[in-house]
């Protein structure tokens, strides 16, 4: 009897941790995200330590410790905290990862305020991730987006300063621009003068090329007339010089 009394306490000392390790546990995890949310969990052959919110990936990460191949984790997730929706607004399945690998999960007891999923875990599982399409209250998200858009609209935009010229500057600029001859006006003036000179020469000559057997323009006629005039002048000069020489020879 004395030996039996000693064995029973020893058995209880070694058995109680095993019983506790494989016992079911349940409780609530609180998350503060604009307001406080409660996630109810029920763990079989496992324990839940804490939960972390990841806004960037729209997910919740649970630190767990699974002790058997039949370990499961049941989570009741408030829709205001996390939800998964399709483009048409209907419910989409959550993506569940256990230690970075896709895990088997089922959904039950879904209503307007929460969704409950059951996740199958492997022995020694340590991290469970539930990924949705939105994290946080939709009202809070809309308020944040509206605040950001309002701040963007309220940012003043610097406008360039345009200095208007004074009256004196405007007058001076007009005088300067008007006094500077442009190449176009100079060219037009030269062409008009040349045309006037040619018209006067042609009017003096009264030359009409219609009587010639070949076509001669007014410019060519003027050139011919100048050449003939120069030839006549040369001939007259030579003739006069010959006459002067004859007279000198006669007087000698």
MARBAGU-237624 format. One record per atom (N, C-alpha, C, O): x, y, z. Coordinates in pm, whole numbers, padded with zeros to 5 digits, always signed. Each point is the difference from the previous one (the first is absolute). Layout:
! residues N
XYZ/...
! end
This chain:
! residues 252
+00083-00121+00000/-00083+00121+00000/+00086+00126+00000/-00029+00099-00068/+00134-00106+00145/+00089+00117+00006/+00063+00026-00136/+00017+00115-00041/+00019-00225-00030/+00058+00019-00133/-00103+00056-00098/+00033+00083-00085/-00158-00128+00097/-00106+00050-00088/-00025+00148+00025/-00026+00076-00093/+00034-00037+00221/-00020+00141+00032/+00110+00087-00061/-00024+00115-00035/+00142-00169+00024/+00110+00076-00059/-00011+00005-00152/+00039+00099-00061/-00091-00205-00002/-00010-00006-00147/-00106+00096-00051/+00019+00065-00103/-00131-00055+00174/-00110+00084-00047/+00042+00147-00010/-00027+00062-00103/+00091-00003+00203/+00044+00140-00016/+00099+00018-00116/-00006+00098-00074/+00098-00196+00060/+00096+00011-00110/-00071-00006-00136/+00035+00073-00092/-00133-00159+00082/-00076-00011-00124/-00073+00131-00032/-00002+00046-00114/-00057+00012+00218/-00072+00126-00022/+00096+00112-00040/-00035+00086-00082/+00156-00086+00139/+00097+00105-00032/+00039-00007-00147/+00011+00104-00066/+00011-00225+00012/+00039-00015-00140/-00119+00005-00096/+00018+00038-00116/-00135-00076+00160/-00116-00008-00089/-00070+00133-00019/-00053+00028-00107/+00053+00056+00213/-00073+00126-00009/+00052+00091-00111/-00081+00060-00070/+00213-00045+00051/+00045+00084-00114/-00045-00054-00134/-00036+00078-00088/+00037-00210+00071/-00047-00059-00126/-00148+00025-00021/-00044+00031-00111/-00033-00044+00218/-00143+00024-00010/-00026+00147-00035/-00088+00032-00080/+00166+00057+00142/-00019+00143-00026/+00042+00035-00143/-00063+00082-00067/+00171-00147+00021/+00050+00030-00133/-00099-00041-00107/-00015+00071-00100/-00049-00179+00116/-00094-00051-00100/-00144+00038+00029/-00092-00048-00067/+00070+00133+00167/-00136+00042+00033/-00043+00111-00093/+00084+00072-00054/-00215-00058+00034/-00053+00107-00082/+00003+00131+00078/-00013+00001+00123/+00032+00110-00197/+00002+00132+00064/-00082+00095-00084/-00016-00020-00120/-00035+00124+00183/-00079+00101-00069/+00018+00133+00073/+00043+00005+00115/-00078+00100-00185/+00013+00132+00060/-00023+00108-00104/-00046-00027-00111/+00079+00151+00148/-00018+00116-00087/+00132+00076-00011/+00071+00019+00099/-00040+00023-00219/+00116+00085-00025/-00050+00139-00039/-00089+00013-00084/+00145+00090+00144/-00045+00138-00027/+00099+00069-00093/+00122-00016+00013/-00176+00091-00107/+00079+00079-00094/-00056+00142-00001/-00120+00020-00012/+00210+00077+00025/-00039+00142-00005/+00040+00055-00136/+00119+00012-00031/-00220+00021-00049/+00023+00055-00133/-00111+00101-00027/-00101-00031-00064/+00122+00154+00114/-00108+00098-00003/-00093-00020+00119/-00037+00096+00067/+00001-00217-00043/-00075-00040+00118/+00041-00143+00036/+00079-00061-00072/-00131+00008+00182/+00039-00131+00048/-00088-00109-00063/-00122+00007+00003/+00190-00107-00061/-00069-00116-00058/+00038-00124+00079/+00113-00012+00049/-00210-00081-00037/+00025-00126+00069/-00008-00116-00098/-00096-00013-00076/+00199-00070+00077/+00004-00121-00083/-00013-00120+00094/+00087-00024+00084/-00195-00049-00099/-00017-00120+00083/+00068-00119-00068/-00016-00020-00121/+00091-00056+00198/+00070-00116-00056/-00030-00124+00085/-00027+00008+00120/+00032-00121-00188/-00010-00131+00066/+00109-00088-00059/-00003-00033-00119/+00101-00004+00203/+00116-00076-00046/-00008-00143+00052/-00026-00023+00118/+00047-00073-00207/+00002-00142+00037/+00142-00052-00017/+00062+00014-00105/-00012-00075+00212/+00137-00052+00004/+00102+00108-00037/+00101-00027-00065/-00130+00150+00106/+00090+00111-00031/-00030+00116+00094/-00099+00001+00072/+00189+00096-00074/-00017+00121+00079/+00020+00122-00091/+00074-00006-00099/-00141+00115+00135/+00011+00126-00074/+00066+00101+00093/-00043+00019+00113/+00148+00045-00163/+00077+00093+00084/-00040+00146-00024/-00034+00071+00095/+00038-00024-00220/-00039+00139-00029/-00037+00014-00147/+00007-00096-00076/-00046+00217+00039/-00038+00030-00137/+00059+00136-00038/+00006+00092+00082/+00036-00079-00209/+00059+00123-00051/-00074+00040-00128/-00031-00085-00084/+00002+00214+00070/-00067+00053-00119/+00105+00047-00100/+00095+00069+00035/-00114-00108-00161/+00088+00045-00108/-00086+00071-00104/-00065-00065-00082/+00065+00199+00087/-00085+00077-00091/+00048-00010-00144/-00080+00002-00093/+00212-00012+00074/+00054-00002-00136/-00052-00120-00078/-00031+00012-00118/+00023-00126+00184/-00045-00122-00067/-00145-00036+00033/-00047-00107-00037/-00024+00196+00106/-00141-00023+00035/-00016-00135+00072/-00086-00080-00037/+00167+00056+00140/+00001-00133+00061/+00012+00010+00152/+00036+00104+00056/-00068-00217+00008/+00020-00020+00144/+00094-00119+00020/-00018-00105-00062/+00118+00123+00148/+00098-00106+00027/-00015-00047+00144/+00010+00079+00094/-00034-00210-00077/-00021-00059+00132/+00122-00086+00037/+00041-00087-00078/+00016+00112+00193/+00107-00085+00052/-00063-00117+00076/-00074+00021+00097/+00101-00143-00141/-00063-00120+00058/+00108-00104+00033/+00117+00015-00035/-00162-00118+00103/+00087-00115+00027/-00087-00126-00008/-00079-00029+00090/+00095-00045-00201/-00079-00122-00021/+00078-00119+00052/+00122-00008-00016/-00195-00089+00082/+00067-00115+00060/-00031-00132-00068/+00061-00101+00035/-00152+00096-00131/-00036-00128-00062/-00039+00024-00145/-00015+00114-00045/+00000-00224-00026/-00039+00008-00140/-00148+00033-00017/-00043+00033-00110/-00033-00041+00217/-00143+00032-00005/-00028+00139+00058/-00116+00033+00026/+00217+00047-00006/-00019+00132+00059/-00077+00089-00098/+00030+00004-00119/-00127+00068+00171/-00079+00094-00081/-00013+00132+00076/+00015+00007+00122/-00045+00095-00199/-00022+00133+00058/-00125+00059-00064/-00008+00016-00122/-00090+00016+00207/-00124+00061-00047/+00000+00147+00039/+00020+00034+00116/-00042+00053-00218/+00003+00144+00023/-00132+00063-00044/-00049-00029-00109/-00007+00113+00195/-00119+00078-00035/+00046+00143-00024/+00035+00072+00094/-00035-00031-00219/+00058+00128-00041/-00109+00103-00026/-00088-00024-00082/+00090+00138+00151/-00098+00106-00029/+00021+00056-00141/+00114+00024-00042/-00222-00004-00030/+00009+00053-00136/+00058+00142-00001/+00068+00038-00096/-00095+00041+00200/+00055+00135+00005/+00151-00002+00012/+00067+00094-00044/-00012-00199+00102/+00145-00010+00016/+00067-00052-00127/+00095+00061-00050/-00144-00172+00000/+00058-00059-00121/-00111-00068-00079/-00091-00060+00057/+00101+00070-00190/-00101-00063-00085/+00063-00028-00135/+00103+00058-00037/-00167-00149-00037/+00046-00035-00135/-00120+00007-00092/-00099-00071+00020/+00108+00158-00123/-00112+00022-00090/+00046-00010-00145/+00115+00030-00034/-00209-00075-00052/+00023+00001-00144/-00033+00138-00055/-00047+00087+00073/+00071-00068-00203/-00028+00129-00062/-00149+00032-00001/-00038+00117-00002/-00048-00221+00002/-00145+00023+00000/-00057+00016+00140/-00121+00014+00016/+00208-00018+00089/-00046+00021+00137/-00034-00126+00075/-00030+00007+00119/+00035-00123-00183/-00029-00125+00070/+00125-00048+00075/+00112+00045-00026/-00135-00137+00120/+00110-00050+00083/+00100-00081-00081/-00037-00078-00087/+00164+00099+00119/+00110-00076-00058/+00067-00079+00111/-00003+00042+00116/+00063-00158-00148/+00069-00079+00101/+00126+00073+00049/+00069+00064-00079/-00042-00074+00208/+00125+00051+00054/+00116-00087-00048/-00015-00121-00019/+00130+00185-00001/+00123-00076-00027/+00065-00030+00134/+00025+00091+00080/+00002-00220-00054/+00055-00043+00128/+00135-00065-00023/+00013-00092-00081/+00088+00140+00153/+00135-00056-00005/+00040-00048+00139/-00024+00068+00099/+00085-00185-00094/+00056-00053+00124/+00149-00018-00020/+00044-00082-00080/+00034+00162+00153/+00146+00001-00014/+00041+00028-00145/+00096-00059-00051/-00169+00149-00016/+00034+00042-00136/-00055-00088-00110/+00018+00033-00117/-00085-00144+00149/-00055-00091-00101/-00153+00005+00005/-00059+00022+00105/-00004-00043-00222/-00145-00001-00005/-00055-00113+00086/+00050-00113-00002/-00154+00147+00079/-00057-00098+00094/-00147-00024-00034/-00065+00081-00065/+00016-00195+00111/-00141-00036-00019/-00084+00073+00103/+00034+00002+00119/-00144+00058-00166/-00089+00072+00091/-00143-00013-00051/-00024-00012-00120/-00070+00016+00212/-00142-00002-00032/-00069+00115+00072/+00049+00049+00102/-00162-00006-00156/-00072+00113+00057/-00137-00045+00046/-00066-00080-00066/+00025+00131+00181/-00131-00035+00054/-00053+00118+00082/+00075+00091+00037/-00204-00095-00008/-00065+00101+00084/+00028+00143-00051/+00036+00089+00077/-00054-00070-00207/+00021+00133-00058/-00129+00081+00013/-00108-00050-00030/+00121+00176+00075/-00115+00089+00011/+00040+00141-00044/+00107+00019-00058/-00191+00077+00086/+00024+00136-00047/+00111+00070+00076/+00058+00097-00051/-00026-00142+00171/+00098+00070+00083/+00132-00074+00014/+00101+00062+00033/-00098-00193-00057/+00124-00075+00020/+00005-00122-00092/-00100-00042-00058/+00222-00012+00046/+00023-00122-00078/+00089-00092+00084/+00099+00044+00059/-00136-00170-00055/+00073-00098+00082/+00067-00101-00093/-00064-00059-00086/+00194+00041+00104/+00077-00096-00080/+00071-00099+00093/+00040+00034+00111/-00025-00156-00160/+00071-00106+00072/+00123-00037-00082/-00011-00032-00119/+00128+00036+00184/+00129-00019-00070/+00065-00127+00051/+00011-00023+00121/+00033-00058-00215/+00071-00123+00035/+00150+00032+00010/+00056+00063-00089/+00007-00108+00199/+00141+00025+00021/+00079-00130+00007/-00056-00107+00024/+00185+00119-00045/+00091-00115+00011/+00073+00007+00133/+00000+00105+00064/+00062-00215-00021/+00075+00003+00126/+00110+00106-00005/+00067+00019-00102/-00049+00050+00214/+00103+00104+00016/-00027+00122-00089/+00093+00076-00028/-00217-00056-00016/-00032+00124-00072/+00011+00119+00095/-00039-00007+00116/+00094+00117-00170/+00026+00115+00086/-00065+00131-00048/-00019+00093+00079/-00016-00086-00206/-00055+00126-00051/-00115-00029-00094/+00012-00079-00094/-00126+00143+00119/-00119-00010-00084/-00033+00140-00051/-00013+00093+00079/+00000-00078-00212/-00031+00129-00063/-00133-00010-00073/-00023-00091-00079/-00064+00186+00106/-00129+00010-00066/+00002+00129-00083/+00013+00109+00055/-00026-00121-00188/+00011+00113-00091/-00136+00027-00064/-00063-00092-00052/+00019+00217+00058/-00126+00040-00062/+00023+00106-00106/+00112+00020-00048/-00221+00048+00012/+00009+00109-00098/-00010+00137+00067/+00020+00103-00066/-00051-00100+00195/-00009+00127+00072/+00030-00024+00147/-00040-00101+00058/+00113+00195+00000/+00030-00005+00143/-00044+00131+00061/+00030+00107-00054/-00101-00113+00166/-00050+00121+00064/-00141+00033-00044/-00050-00054-00099/-00014+00144+00175/-00137+00038-00029/-00008+00075-00132/+00084+00086-00026/-00182-00117-00059/-00013+00073-00128/-00027+00148+00022/+00045+00083-00079/-00118-00047+00185/-00026+00141+00029/+00130+00072+00033/+00021+00113-00043/+00066-00180+00120/+00128+00060+00035/+00089+00014-00123/+00071+00100-00014/-00074-00199-00074/+00080+00006-00122/-00047+00114-00090/+00083+00071-00057/-00215-00053+00045/-00053+00110-00082/+00037+00135+00059/+00030+00094-00074/-00033-00083+00208/+00037+00125+00064/+00146+00033-00027/+00034+00115-00027/+00053-00215+00034/+00142+00022-00026/+00021+00044-00144/+00079+00090-00026/-00148-00155-00069/+00015+00037-00141/-00050+00142-00025/+00061+00075-00076/-00176-00040+00140/-00053+00135-00018/+00094+00105+00059/+00018+00107-00056/+00042-00142+00174/+00094+00094+00062/+00121+00022-00089/+00045+00113-00016/+00008-00222-00042/+00115+00013-00087/-00032+00083-00124/+00080+00083-00041/-00199-00106-00019/-00038+00077-00119/-00021+00146+00033/+00034+00087-00080/-00092-00058+00201/-00020+00139+00042/+00132+00070+00020/+00016+00116-00038/+00080-00185+00099/+00132+00058+00021/+00068+00030-00132/+00065+00103-00015/-00081-00193-00084/+00059+00024-00131/-00062+00122-00067/+00069+00078-00065/-00203-00061+00082/-00067+00114-00063/+00037+00130+00067/+00002+00105-00066/+00027-00108+00198/+00029+00123+00072/+00142+00048-00021/+00031+00112+00041/+00056-00190-00101/+00138+00043-00023/-00002+00111-00103/-00041-00022-00113/+00086+00143+00150/-00002+00111-00097/+00105-00021-00107/+00111-00046+00027/-00148+00081-00147/+00092-00010-00112/+00056+00138-00032/-00074+00097-00017/+00205-00091+00009/+00066+00127-00028/-00022+00038-00147/+00023-00080-00091/-00068+00206+00071/-00022+00049-00135/+00117+00089-00041/+00050+00078+00081/-00007-00087-00204/+00111+00086-00044/-00040+00146+00000/-00112+00034-00039/+00203+00054+00082/-00024+00144+00006/+00033+00060-00135/+00112-00011-00048/-00210+00075-00013/+00017+00063-00132/+00002+00151+00021/-00099+00058+00044/+00212+00005-00076/+00012+00145+00013/-00046+00068-00129/+00048-00031-00108/-00142+00123+00122/-00050+00073-00116/+00092+00118-00029/+00041+00069+00094/-00005-00044-00220/+00088+00113-00032/-00070+00132+00022/-00121+00011-00019/+00197+00090+00061/-00054+00133+00020/-00027+00067-00134/+00037-00052-00106/-00103+00170+00111/-00033+00072-00123/+00126+00046-00072/+00009-00009-00122/+00091+00060+00200/+00124+00047-00061/+00073-00114-00070/+00050+00017-00111/-00045-00135+00179/+00066-00115-00062/-00070-00042-00127/+00065-00039-00097/-00199+00046+00095/-00076-00037-00120/+00028+00096-00114/+00015-00043-00115/-00009+00175+00146/+00028+00098-00105/+00139-00018-00056/+00020+00002-00121/+00080-00021+00212/+00137-00018-00046/+00015-00123-00087/+00069+00003-00102/-00135-00111+00143/+00009-00123-00078/-00062+00018-00137/+00049-00056-00098/-00161+00135+00090/-00062+00023-00129/+00091+00082-00091/+00011-00027-00120/+00055+00130+00179/+00090+00084-00078/+00118-00079-00051/+00040+00012-00116/+00016-00095+00205/+00117-00079-00040/-00034-00099-00109/+00075-00015-00097/-00186-00051+00110/-00038-00099-00101/-00034+00064-00132/+00028-00055-00106/-00090+00174+00111/-00034+00066-00125/+00122+00057-00069/+00003+00007-00123/+00102+00036+00201/+00120+00059-00059/+00093-00103-00059/+00082+00034-00086/-00091-00156+00127/+00090-00104-00050/-00055-00052-00131/-00109-00057-00002/+00180+00074-00108/-00051-00050-00129/+00015-00150-00009/+00104-00056+00035/-00205-00005-00079/+00002-00144-00017/+00055-00034-00137/-00013+00080-00093/+00074-00199+00077/+00053-00040-00131/-00106+00000-00108/+00031+00029-00116/-00154-00060+00150/-00106-00008-00100/-00030+00137-00058/-00012+00016-00121/-00001+00086+00212/-00031+00135-00049/+00115+00056-00082/-00024+00067-00100/+00152-00093+00141/+00116+00048-00076/+00002-00061-00140/+00024+00069-00099/-00048-00198+00093/-00001-00069-00130/-00111+00053-00089/+00020+00020-00120/-00138+00003+00178/-00112+00051-00078/+00030+00141-00051/-00034+00034-00114/+00099+00050+00198/+00033+00136-00042/+00098+00000-00115/-00016+00076-00096/+00120-00163+00103/+00100-00010-00107/-00063-00044-00130/+00028+00056-00107/-00116-00157+00117/-00065-00050-00121/-00089+00108-00062/-00007+00012-00123/-00062+00067+00207/-00087+00104-00054/+00082+00109-00070/-00042+00052-00103/+00160-00016+00162/+00085+00101-00063/+00053-00047-00135/+00000+00074-00098/+00044-00202+00096/+00048-00054-00127/-00110+00000-00105/+00024+00031-00117/-00144-00065+00158/-00111-00002-00094/-00030+00139-00054/-00028+00018-00118/+00033+00083+00210/-00025+00137-00045/+00105+00047-00100/-00034+00065-00099/+00164-00098+00126/+00108+00041-00091/-00020-00062-00138/+00011+00068-00102/-00040-00199+00101/-00021-00067-00128/-00119+00058-00075/+00003+00016-00123/-00111+00016+00198/-00117+00058-00066/+00033+00136-00061/-00048+00032-00109/+00129+00049+00179/+00035+00131-00054/+00088-00011-00123/-00020+00072-00098/+00119-00165+00102/+00088-00018-00117/-00080-00048-00120/+00017+00048-00112/-00107-00147+00140/-00079-00053-00112/-00096+00104-00054/-00026+00002-00120/-00027+00087+00207/-00089+00106-00049/+00076+00102-00083/-00054+00057-00095/+00184-00033+00133/+00081+00092-00079/+00034-00057-00136/+00000+00071-00100/+00028-00198+00097/+00037-00063-00126/-00119-00023-00092/+00013+00004-00122/-00129-00027+00181/-00121-00035-00075/+00027-00120-00092/-00038-00002-00117/+00105-00095+00175/+00041-00115-00081/-00111-00103-00001/-00055-00035+00104/+00024-00011-00218/-00104-00102-00017/+00061-00117-00073/+00040+00012-00116/-00034-00124+00181/+00062-00119-00059/-00092-00074-00095/+00035-00106-00051/-00153+00161+00027/-00093-00072-00085/+00040+00002-00146/-00044-00085-00078/+00130+00185+00037/+00041+00009-00139/+00120-00087-00033/+00036-00013-00117/+00025-00044+00214/+00119-00083-00022/-00043-00141-00036/-00106-00045+00043/+00190-00026-00122/-00035-00139-00035/+00024-00097+00114/-00040-00116-00006/+00105+00163+00109/+00025-00085+00116/-00048+00075+00125/-00014+00122+00000/-00011-00200+00106/-00055+00059+00122/+00114+00053+00088/+00094-00073+00031/-00105+00200+00010/+00100+00063+00087/-00075+00065+00115/-00095+00076-00020/+00138-00106+00137/-00063+00060+00117/+00047+00142+00019/+00097+00042-00062/-00165+00033+00147/+00037+00139+00024/+00138+00010+00063/+00078+00089-00034/-00047-00180+00124/+00132+00005+00065/+00110-00024-00101/+00102+00069+00000/-00123-00169-00087/+00102-00025-00103/+00012+00118-00096/+00111+00034-00042/-00221+00028+00008/+00005+00117-00090/+00079+00112+00062/+00078+00067-00068/-00097-00046+00199/+00075+00106+00069/+00148-00031-00001/+00083+00089-00020/-00049-00217+00042/+00142-00038-00002/+00060+00023-00139/+00111+00051-00013/-00188-00091-00090/+00049+00022-00135/+00019+00149-00029/+00098+00041-00062/-00193+00039+00110/+00009+00145-00024/+00121+00059+00068/+00067+00086-00056/-00039-00131+00175/+00119+00051+00072/+00126-00038-00074/+00091+00082-00014/-00084-00209-00034/+00119-00044-00073/+00019+00082-00129/+00111+00039-00034/-00222-00015-00036/+00008+00080-00124/+00046+00142+00031/+00081+00058-00072/-00135-00003+00184/+00038+00136+00037/+00148+00008+00031/+00068+00094-00042/-00018-00195+00116/+00143+00000+00033/+00083-00012-00128/+00104+00065-00015/-00152-00152-00077/+00073-00016-00128/+00004+00131-00078/+00104+00037-00055/-00217+00034+00052/-00006+00129-00068/+00095+00100+00061/+00068+00075-00070/-00065-00074+00203/+00090+00094+00069/+00144-00030-00034/+00079+00091-00025/-00044-00222+00023/+00138-00038-00035/+00034+00042-00142/+00107+00054-00028/-00203-00082-00065/+00024+00036-00141/+00018+00150-00015/+00091+00045-00069/-00177+00034+00134/+00010+00147-00007/+00132+00048+00056/+00064+00090-00055/-00023-00153+00169/+00128+00040+00062/+00117-00028-00093/+00091+00082-00013/-00093-00199-00051/+00109-00035-00092/+00001+00094-00121/+00105+00046-00046/-00226-00020-00003/-00008+00089-00118/+00050+00139+00032/+00072+00061-00079/-00110-00010+00196/+00046+00135+00038/+00149+00005+00019/+00063+00099-00035/-00004-00206+00090/+00146-00003+00019/+00072-00005-00134/+00107+00059-00016/-00167-00131-00083/+00061-00006-00134/-00002+00138-00065/+00097+00041-00064/-00209+00031+00080/-00010+00135-00056/+00102+00094+00061/+00061+00081-00070/-00042-00093+00199/+00098+00087+00068/+00139-00027-00052/+00077+00094-00020/-00043-00218-00003/+00133-00035-00051/+00020+00055-00142/+00108+00050-00034/-00213-00059-00049/+00010+00052-00137/+00023+00150-00001/+00080+00051-00078/-00151+00020+00167/+00016+00144+00007/+00141+00038+00043/+00059+00095-00052/-00007-00169+00147/+00137+00030+00045/+00100-00026-00111/+00097+00075-00016/-00120-00180-00060/+00092-00027-00111/-00009+00107-00109/+00101+00031-00064/-00219+00025+00042/-00018+00103-00101/+00072+00127+00041/+00066+00063-00083/-00077-00025+00213/+00065+00121+00048/+00151-00013-00002/+00069+00101-00015/-00017-00218+00030/+00145-00020-00007/+00048+00017-00143/+00119-00013-00028/
! end
